[in-house]
Amino acid sequence: MSLRLADGLSVEYSTDGCVARARAEVYGADWNTVALLTVGLANHVIGAVEADSAHRAAVRRWSACMTKAGQPAKDLQAPRKAVDSRLRKVTSEEDLRAVGRDEIRSARADADCQAGTGLSEAVRDVQRAVEKRLLTAGDRKTVASYLADRRRALAATDA
């Protein structure tokens, strides 16, 4: 089967393979389609949120705070990328512990800066506006189906 997702990506998948059958058995008959469509919708929304001027302004405030805290970061992924880069170069336990200490300092600065600049509130508000603007009634129905399928599968694991 071939699907064109909201983010423009085209995806092909087998509807009769063992993985597709297992997913349908666990999540429901429509899971293979609904899950892919939902990922496409999420990517579409995320792209629009990241392009929004209010989101970019919130990230700039956070970035300035991070720089002031001694943890320069131009984007939200920069702290993780910096740690990952250093981890690849670790040659001793001492190096590993130093990276760990720096990661904790960075995480504390990140949390403080997110709270102090209102980043999460800004992202929430932008995301709500973007979803209201972009998502159709059909898109919302797809997401609701995805959530219902997941809840049903998770509830079955508790049985």
Buried (B, 14 or more C-beta within 10 A) or exposed (E): EEBEBBBEEEBEBEEEEEEBEEBBEBBBEBBBBBBBBBBBBBBBBEBBBBEBEEBBEBBEBBBBBBBEBEBEBEEBEBBBEBBEEBEEEBEEEEEEEEBEEBBEBBBEBBEBBBEEBBBEEBBEBBBEBBBEEBBEEEBEEBBEBBEBBBEEBEEEEEE
